[in-house]
Amino acid sequence: SAVISQKPSRDICQRGTSLTIQCQVDSQVTMMFWYRQQPGQSLTLIATANQGSEATYESGFVIDKFPISRPNLTFSTLTVSNMSPEDSSIYLCSVPHEGQGRINEQFFGPGTRLTVL
Amino acid sequence: GDSVTQMEGPVTLSEEAFLTINCTYTATGYPSLFWYVQYPGEGLQLLLKATKADDKGSNKGFEATYRKETTSFHLEKGSVQVSDSAVYFCALVSGTYKYIFGTGTRLKVLA
């Protein structure tokens, strides 16, 4: 199984500022995913981050608001830009299980709890 | 589009009670179905899965059966423990890595 860590675990930010969230995996993985979990809501996929190429964003999410970096196969960052209170959420990264026959399973990080005032 | 609907919580039970958390889905094709659990302060962990109709996933005393005829994947446990207190998410993935999650059901088990 993959072990995923995220930094920071939580933060309180002022509106208009930006926060960069880091995701570190203990093994090399091809794909990494970023999710948002708004209060009382389900998890929603923001984007897929592939090493060596631009991230692929889901409908409703744009690169200017959520720029993503993927400098190598074990690390990714998600930046939440020009934050507003509506960005208050838990942000999680995940990676797929790369074992045979288990490709649709994912491992999730512990999440970053963001509060925007 | 694909979707997952699960019962709203919170669900509060006494220890050793029987648990059912309902989950239904809509999807084109033949999705794989999952239950994930999120313990306080931790990330999501895969609890169990089923990849085709009539499959039963099981783990830690929890079970769920993939029912294509009713498009359901209800989570059950015969006797819950305080340590089962967590948020449970039903999810599907169909054809790609993209997960569709339910809204989560918070379970609180009282001693």
Boltz contact constraints between the chains, C-beta under 6 A:
constraints:
  - contact:
      token1: [A, 42]
      token2: [B, 101]
      max_distance: 6.0
  - contact:
      token1: [A, 42]
      token2: [B, 102]
      max_distance: 6.0
  - contact:
      token1: [A, 42]
      token2: [B, 103]
      max_distance: 6.0
  - contact:
      token1: [A, 43]
      token2: [B, 101]
      max_distance: 6.0
  - contact:
      token1: [A, 45]
      token2: [B, 98]
      max_distance: 6.0
  - contact:
      token1: [A, 96]
      token2: [B, 97]
      max_distance: 6.0
  - contact:
      token1: [A, 104]
      token2: [B, 32]
      max_distance: 6.0
  - contact:
      token1: [A, 104]
      token2: [B, 93]
      max_distance: 6.0
  - contact:
      token1: [A, 105]
      token2: [B, 46]
      max_distance: 6.0
  - contact:
      token1: [A, 108]
      token2: [B, 43]
      max_distance: 6.0
  - contact:
      token1: [A, 108]
      token2: [B, 44]
      max_distance: 6.0
  - contact:
      token1: [A, 109]
      token2: [B, 43]
      max_distance: 6.0
  - contact:
      token1: [A, 110]
      token2: [B, 42]
      max_distance: 6.0
  - contact:
      token1: [A, 110]
      token2: [B, 43]
      max_distance: 6.0
  - contact:
      token1: [A, 111]
      token2: [B, 43]
      max_distance: 6.0
